[in-house]
Amino acid sequence: MRSVLAALVLIPVLAQVDRLAAAEASDQRLADGKKLAMARSKGNCLACHAIADGELPGNIGPPLVYMQQRFPDKAQLRAQVWDATARNPDTVMPPFGRHGILTDEEIELIVDYIHSL
């Protein structure tokens, strides 16, 4: 009986630990995505887009703000980063995925970060 009661007490505690671990992992993914997006040698989003905290942003592309409203479906944002020419053949945005500029994991991290803006 005591072990059953102890288990019932521990269940909410363990659930909270799982939520905290998931939040930390999410925060780390956003930090990694931001680092890639800001890196001039990788995502280089700043070459064309203004991003909060970004130094020397470009103005060729739209500012990356209100991204969840602009892309309610994160898959559409991922598709845009993967190959913007699919949606707009005249775009100057490089097809980061199609041309292998970024790996799938790097794109996922950048999309997670940009979608959070």
N, C-alpha and C positions, 0 to 999 in steps of 0.2 A: 504494500500500500504506500509506503514512504517513497519507494522508487517511482511509482506512478505520479505522486504529488510533485516530486522533484522534477520529473520530466515535464509536467504541465507548467511548472514555474519557469523552466529553462526554454521552452518553446518561444515565448515572446522575446527573450533575451537573444537567442540565436537568430531569430528573424531580424532583429535590429542590427546585429553584427553583419549579417548578409547585406542589408541595405546600406550600411556604412561602407562596406567593402566595394559594393557596386558604385556608390557615389565617388569614392576615391578613384576607381578605375575610369569612370566617366570623366572626372576632372583631369586625369592624366592624359586621356585620349584628346581632350580639348587642348591641353597644353602642347601635346605633340603635334596636333593639327595646326595650331597657331604658329609653331616654330617652322613647320614646313611651308605654310602659306606666306610667311614673312621672309623666308630664306631666298635670297637673290639667286642662289644656285639650284633651287629645287622648284617649288610651286611658283614663286615669283609673282604672286597675285598683286603685289604692290607696284609692279611695273605698269599696270593698267588701271588698278582700282584703288580708291581710298578705303582704308580700313582703320577703325579706331586703334590708336596706339602705333600705327604704322608710320615710319619715317620716309619722307620723300615719295609720297604716292603719285602714281600717274593719274591721268584723267581721260584716258581713251575709253575705258569701260565705266559702267555705272558704279557708284559707291556701294560697297557691300554692307548694307544696313537693311533692317527689317526683312531679313532673308526668309524667316518662317512664313511671313505674309506673302512674299513674292514666290516662294516655292513651298507651298503647304505639304506637298509630297516630296520628301527628301530624295526619292529616286529620280525625280526630274532634275534636281540640282546635280546629282551624281552624273546623270546623262549629259548635262551641260558641260561639266568639267571633263568628262570622258571624251566627248567629241561635240563641241558646240556647232560644228558645221552641219550636223544632222538637223538641227532646228533652224539654223540660219546659214545657208551656204556662203554668204558674203562676209561672215564674221572674220575678224582678225584674231580672235581668241584661238590659241593653239589647241589642237586635239590631244590633250595631255595623256589620255589613256591609249587612244588609237595609235599614236606615234611612239608609245613607250617612254614618254618623258617622265612619267610617274608610274610607280607600281600600283596595283590594285589596292594594297594596304595603305599606301601614301594618299591615294585619292580618297579612300574611306575616312582617313584621319582629317584631311583637309575639308571634306564635305561636312563631317561632324562639327568641326570648328566654325566654318562659314555659316552653316545652318543655325548655329547658336547665336549669331549676330543679330 
